[in-house]
């Protein structure tokens, strides 16, 4: 009887121990989820954060059944706008959005994405950007995982003074984000000024600068329509930007979650249904309620485009002197633009 009792106790103890082991998190289970620290320079209350990045991260969470979670670090939470590529690269954040044009000379061929093209939809910009990434730009991004790069939605001129012709631009001080937009402003006779976007409102209001070249999303986010009495919707192109992941973090992401992050990150604009053609048209109509929007006559627009073409030729020739295949890059860019139905009238080749 005693042996039977001891045996029963041992058996009961084994089952209890087994139950405890089964209830404990398995090492592979603990590693099967991932928390993303996401960074962007966009203002926390703006459309980029609330209607693009949060929905994108929520979609990752949904597709992973909650295994992907996130924390948002928007605005200047982790650093200045020009620092955001390095914020991701160094691991201060795990994933983030960066404007490449804000670091002149660092991504020389990628500057082609900021050429003055007519692109009202950011999802198209991402497709064009990734086409260029696969063909020629990949070598400029060896230190991060690229989810997408893009040419943003085209920027226009927003000024405190009337601009109707090239002659009206002569000597105007206009904020530029850098890259080819700086060269474009110089080509038109304006004086480019670089300053943080957060300083533009007061600078325009007080006359420190006469205008800004930027996209509709940032006109909204920084309420520049309140100080810009005039808008000229000629495309200056926009900045080269991208969504990036820290390489060390990427290695730790479970293999079955990587395709989710890649697909959602690549198609963020389509998923969020924002910054597309309809959004652009609606935004421009809204600006028209407080800003005098002036459409250049075709003859005058061609004068501006001719300056843009000459500017791109000079840009390509200068990079060629440094051993960079800028002319071939421009030709490839034109092919990608035409493939996606985007205006390439400014392209010299």
KAJO-V218742 format. One line per field, one symbol per residue. ss: DSSP state (~ for helix, > for strand, _ for the rest). psi: psi as a letter, one per 20 degrees, with the letter a starting at -180 (. if undefined). A space follows every 10 residues. Layout:
ss = ???
psi = ???
This chain:
ss = _~~~~~~~~~ ~~~~~~~~~~ ~~~___~~~~ ___>>>>>>_ ______~~~~ ~~~~~~~~~~ ~~~____>>> >>>_______ ~~~~~~~~~_ ____>>>>>~ ~~_______~ ~~~~___>__ _~~~~~~~~~ ~~~~~~~~~~ ~___>>>>>> ____>>>>>_ _____~~~~_ __>>>____~ ~~~~~~~~__ >>>___~~~~ ~~~~~~____ >>>>>~~~~~ ~__~~~___> >>________ >>>>>_~~~~ ~~__~~~~~~ ~~~~~~_~~~ ~~____~~~~ ~~~~~~~___ _>>____~~~ ~~~~~~~~~~ ~~~~~~~~~~ ~____~~~~~ ~~~~~~~~~_ __>______
psi = gghggggggg gghghggggg ghhqpqghgh jirqppopqq iqqhirhggh ifgghghhhg gghjkjiprr qpnrckhirr giihghhggi jhrhqrpqoh iimpihmghi hhijqmrnoj phhhhhgggh ghghhiihij lijrppgqqr japqqrpori qpohrhhhio ipoppqiabh hghggghiir oqppqqhiig ghhhhijhri aqorrhhhgg hjkiihioiq polppjbaqp rrpqppgggh hipphiighg gggghhkhhg gilrkagggg ggghgghihi popoppqhgh hhgghhhggh ghgggghghh hjjpmhghgg ghggghghhj kppkhipi.
